[in-house]
C-alpha cells in the first residue's frame, strides 16, 4: 500500500509540484508533458508476464535501462527537451522506489 502511494505520488504528484514551482506561467502544459512520461511504460508489453509486482523495472525493461537514463539526463540540457527529460527522470525515480521495497 505504501509502495503504491509513494510510486504514484512521485509519478503524478512530483511533476505537479515541479510545474507549480518552476513553470508558474505554463504549469498546466508543463505538468501534462512531464506526467505523460508514463507512456514509456509501453516497454512493459515486451515482458512476460507484462506486470509483475515483485519485479524491479530498472534495468529490466529496455526504456528503463541505465543507458536510456543517460539519454533522459541529456534531455535536461536543451531547453526544448527539458520538460520531457524531467518527466522521464521523475518516472525513473518513481520506478526506482519500487526497487527499494524489494
Secondary structure, 3 states (H helix, E strand, C coil): CHHHHHHHHHHHHHHHHHHHHHCHHHHHHHHHHHHHHHHHHHHHHHCCCCCCCCCCCCCCCHHHCHHHHHHHHHCCCCHHHHHHHHHHHHHHHHHHHHHHCC
